[in-house]
């Protein structure tokens, strides 16, 4: 039996036009010996359109459910996850070579990791994240402190973790945005992680992405969802509950 890393992708009808390119970047991953991947694509809604253009591949699992935005879609996908590890990938982004292999290697010693990414601009050029931390083990309060100051240094959607830990934390919070930040902050609160300095993903910048809309950045709503995710992490820190370090080892 091969070990499995599960890639989870939420998608909505109208936001699926790059999904085949996303699949091709996943299909091109060179996996370590004894490992394979599966791809859980979860529609936020019930049109059935986002997955219609994908090829027949037994590693792809498609499902849909009532709309609840990306956080709910990601968590609904957990019902189908078979992998030891779970990895996020948005429907318009692309894996770079070696991304999953580096995640798997890192998750052999820690329970979660995040990695650098490159912005893929509309003219085809790429640019690095300007504030990436150094590669290696992360301080246990780095991202929480940064988010309190509204200067998070990483792309929270570029995350991989032990599946059981994600389940123990309830998956992604049911907020209207910042759900990837929410999971990142609670992972950090309960167990050490690492940052992979080599870029693993192209983050596509385009006018139709959810975070490009003015409505997404409604100030009152943005404050509310960030309050939710920060409070969740803060309470976990106050409780002192920790994920056992031994659980991170294979």
C-alpha positions, -999 to +999 in steps of 0.1 A: +000+000+000+013+034-009+012+063+015-010+092+004-009+130+006-043+145-001-046+179-019-078+198-010-091+224-034-123+244-029-139+258-061-171+276-071-189+278-104-173+307-122-140+303-103-130+271-121-115+283-154-079+275-144-088+242-127-073+220-155-040+239-153-041+233-116-045+196-122-017+195-147+007+211-121-004+183-096-001+156-122+035+167-129+047+162-093+074+137-088+066+117-057+090+101-032+092+063-034+061+047-018+040+078-020+011+090-042-014+118-041-051+122-043-070+154-051-102+162-033-120+189-053-150+203-034-175+226-051-189+254-029-223+249-044-241+222-063-239+231-100-215+203-109-198+226-134-163+231-119-153+194-122-169+188-156-138+196-175-114+175-155-101+142-170-109+108-157-083+101-131-089+077-102-069+100-080-095+128-083-124+129-059-152+154-068-180+164-046-204+193-040-225+207-012-246+237-002-226+269-006-209+282+025-177+297+011-142+283+009-137+274+046-168+253+047-159+236+013-124+228+026-138+212+057-165+193+038-137+178+017-122+163+049-149+136+048-132+121+017-095+126+027-076+093+029-041+107+032-018+107+062-011+144+052-034+171+038-022+199+016-041+230+004-041+242-032-066+268-045-084+263-078-065+290-097-030+283-083-002+260-096+022+237-079+059+241-087+081+211-092+090+192-060+063+209-038+047+177-025+080+159-020+093+187+001+061+187+022+063+150+027+100+152+038+092+180+062+061+164+077+082+134+087+096+155+116+069+182+123+031+182+123+027+211+098+046+233+075+041+262+051+062+273+022+072+302+000+052+310-031+056+332-061+030+356-074+020+348-110+012+382-125-013+387-153+016+394-178+031+360-170+060+373-149+065+361-113+076+379-082+086+365-048+068+371-015+085+401+000+084+391+037+091+353+038+107+342+071+139+321+070+136+285+061+135+260+090+118+257+124+094+285+132+089+303+166+057+292+182+042+327+181+055+342+149+024+342+128+000+350+157+021+381+165+023+391+128-015+387+123-022+408+154-001+435+137-018+429+102+015+419+086+014+381+081+046+371+063+033+340+045+005+329+022-016+309+045-031+289+017+003+273+011+000+248+040+004+211+046-002+192+079-010+159+094-046+150+086-054+139+121-042+172+135-064+191+111-094+170+121-086+174+158-088+212+153-121+210+135-107+217+100-110+252+086-132+277+104-166+286+089-158+323+082-163+342+050-126+346+044-093+342+062-101+305+069-066+295+058-051+320+083-074+306+109-061+271+105-025+283+103-028+301+136-043+272+155-017+248+142+010+272+154-007+274+188-006+236+195+026+223+179+058+235+162+060+239+124+085+246+098+089+270+069+101+257+035+120+285+018+120+270-017+088+282-035+062+255-039+034+274-057+025+300-082-002+323-067-022+335-097-031+372-095-061+381-116-092+403-115-117+375-109-101+361-077-122+364-046-098+386-027-096+410-056-132+422-051-140+453-030-168+435-013-145+409+002-127+437+020-157+452+037-140+466+068-166+455+094-167+419+080-130+417+077-126+427+113-152+402+124-136+372+107-101+381+119-114+384+154-129+349+152-096+333+140-074+353+164-097+345+194-097+308+185-059+307+185-057+328+216-080+305+236-060+274+225-028+292+237-044+300+271-056+264+275-021+251+270-033+221+250-005+207+228-004+181+200+021+154+211+054+158+194+056+120+189+025+123+167+045+142+141+069+113+135+062+086+109 
